[in-house]
Amino acid sequence: MGTPMIVLVASLAFLTALAVAWIAIRSRRSGNLKPPLETGRDRSARVQLLDIQPLSDKDRERFADRWRSTEAAFVANPAVAVSEAETLVQEVMQARGYPISDFSQRSADMSVAHPQFVANYREAREITLAYQRGAARAEDLKRATAHYRALFADLLGTTLRKGGA
């Protein structure tokens, strides 16, 4: 083996080691950026630290009135009504003490005290986003509104009747 061949093999070995080191560093960095999976116990502990309170009678009635208006508007403009329904759910959560900045966090927090609504809440959100992309039908919007309505009523702490609270 001549000198040029030794230099070539050494260069290839060096470049391979450099590439392996770069890949290892990148994977370690990206692994450190991934949040750890949160368990149900972690969620419960975090939510217990929040100051979640029931609504006052005045707030409950105010939100129920807004819901009736939103529901009545569905016939004329389902998309606007669904968007308003989502907004109302967020406002009630915030009024009760839930942080609302991030949908994933909202649904995780809500799963502690309202677990029966989580899947439907996520579906309603997906339908709302699908509508924004032009990929939802009227019956999808109706289903999303029903999901928001059930969660809204549970968060409100009351039973909503069509046309009344």
Steps between C-alpha positions, in 0.01 A plus 500: 500500500653831387496836672212641290283197590579536873409871487173417319403228754594726793298788351196279449529367855528855634197621299296199612587565865411866454162411343421252781588761764284764326203260484543406866510865607191586292300207634598582859395865450166410340438238768551764768245728335220245506275545800464195721171316474259613765321236701150529639652542845720788374198667341294464818781643713546795264124573482473484881744791513263710289232705668199339327178652630133462414340795325293753687127496427539829313780362278312176445192690379709735285673209328172309462346806330793519261465128428131546411597777257771283348266207461234720340758635253585146385208491255611817323875437511622164636869581456482818705295321766757219530780751531306687769426171679871424515569851628233464769651173621838672531350799681318279751819300559694821557230642729520181706880523528631275224793629293385518138806598298554163330235256376701190593549632851131599526381155401751334736390722789135443423553124496555500876153621603310445173650182349179393327520810275864490389464291184197698385673830580794397285266391220313832517830685476607289200168573328545872567849489348376289208234761429767770493678293233172457309473131585195481729134457412189638672439173684859511629439851635180381665691215670774741613239732649341209688843406642575857603150527651543192720840616630377856542203385710726283716748784553212733576370255755147498361278328250429700187169465322452624146377853524571515874747428774 
